[in-house]
Amino acid sequence: MSSIFDADCRRCPRLAAFLDAVHVGEPEYYCRPVPPFGDPAARIVLVGLAPGMHGANRTGRPFTGDHAGILLYRTLYKFGLASAPESIATDDGLMLKDARITNSVKCLPPANKPLPAEIKECNAYLKAELEHSRSARVILALGAIAHVAVLRAYGLPVAGYRFAHAAEHSLGAGRVLLDSYHCSRYNTQTRRLTTEMFEAVVARARDLAHPGAREGSGGAP
């Protein structure tokens, strides 16, 4: 598989069947594999887990329309990586600047929990996307599953790269894997991930991608 995305992919029977069932109940929802979003020549690639039921699965854009996207897009905007602080819908005019967002699993999983086999199956798309992302310098993994998915995409042993918030790992060829706790509702409400923690890790991603960059509000990186 060499394609970075397939909007008609049904390689995982459980996920395909679940999307069909959700679409029956929510006919206005997107209910398909969710494509990457952002600058194709980005230096920063953010990798999440999977679309949320009433977020990306509804809107068709990663982290759009759910709680996790609130902190994410607000922070990207603060550090000059997005044109607006809120992502509402695919036609809202929002643009990412030198950043792109994708997911380890492109389809909505039941209970937000993809099976290991489904993560592995979808990894071919992530691998192809990262291979085509020649400008990428920082891969920001949002959560442990994304961390492992990135390592698998690069053919690196998981045991040699421990996940921890703000941990940095060399991927070779001038690329860095930077870890963050996922900006989920659970993590932010329990304060496992605070606004300050997330802003610090995004600022670090920007600085690694653009040495000498300074914090701004809505300005260019």
HELIX and SHEET records of a PDB file:
HELIX    1   1 PRO A   13  GLY A   25  1                                  13    
HELIX    2   2 ALA A   56  THR A   59  1                                   4    
HELIX    3   3 HIS A   67  LYS A   78  1                                  12    
HELIX    4   4 PRO A  110  ASN A  112  5                                   3    
HELIX    5   5 PRO A  116  HIS A  132  1                                  17    
HELIX    6   6 ALA A  144  ALA A  153  1                                  10    
HELIX    7   7 VAL A  158  GLY A  160  5                                   3    
HELIX    8   8 ARG A  185  GLN A  189  1                                   5    
HELIX    9   9 THR A  195  ALA A  209  1                                  15    
SHEET    1   A 6 PHE A  37  GLY A  38  0                                        
SHEET    2   A 6 ALA A  99  ASN A 103 -1                                        
SHEET    3   A 6 ILE A  44  GLY A  48  1                                        
SHEET    4   A 6 VAL A 138  LEU A 142  1                                        
SHEET    5   A 6 ARG A 175  SER A 180  1                                        
SHEET    6   A 6 GLU A 168  GLY A 172 -1                                        
END                                                                             
